Every structure is written in C-alpha cells, then in structure tokens.
Amino acid sequence: MFLLSVRIHWQPFWSTPAARGELRRLTAGDQKVDAA
C-alpha cells in the first residue's frame, strides 16, 4: 500500500480517471511480484 501511494505521487498521470483501471491492473501485478 505504501509503494502504491508513493507511485501515485511520482506519476501525476495516474491522477487521471482513465488511468485508474490501468493502475489497478499494474498494482495487482506488482503485488504478485512482491509476494514472490
């Protein structure tokens, strides 16, 4: 969750509503990588 909030601050692009779905998909992949 911490990395997610940091990533949002780093990339203003994710502030756009159109990118939220993409962000959710990317974060889901990141969680799988972190778990591994």
TANOR-V674927 format. One record per backbone hydrogen bond with DSSP energy under -0.5 kcal/mol. NH is the residue of the N-H (numbers start at 1). CO is the residue of the C=O. If there is no record, write none. Layout:
nh->NH co->CO
nh->NH co->CO
This chain:
nh->5 co->1
nh->6 co->2
nh->7 co->3
nh->8 co->4
nh->9 co->5
nh->10 co->6
nh->11 co->7
nh->12 co->10
nh->14 co->11
nh->15 co->12
nh->16 co->13
nh->19 co->16
nh->20 co->16
nh->20 co->17
nh->21 co->17
nh->23 co->19
nh->24 co->20
nh->25 co->21
nh->26 co->22
nh->27 co->23
nh->28 co->24
nh->29 co->25
nh->30 co->26
nh->31 co->27
nh->32 co->28
nh->33 co->29
nh->34 co->30
nh->35 co->31
nh->36 co->32
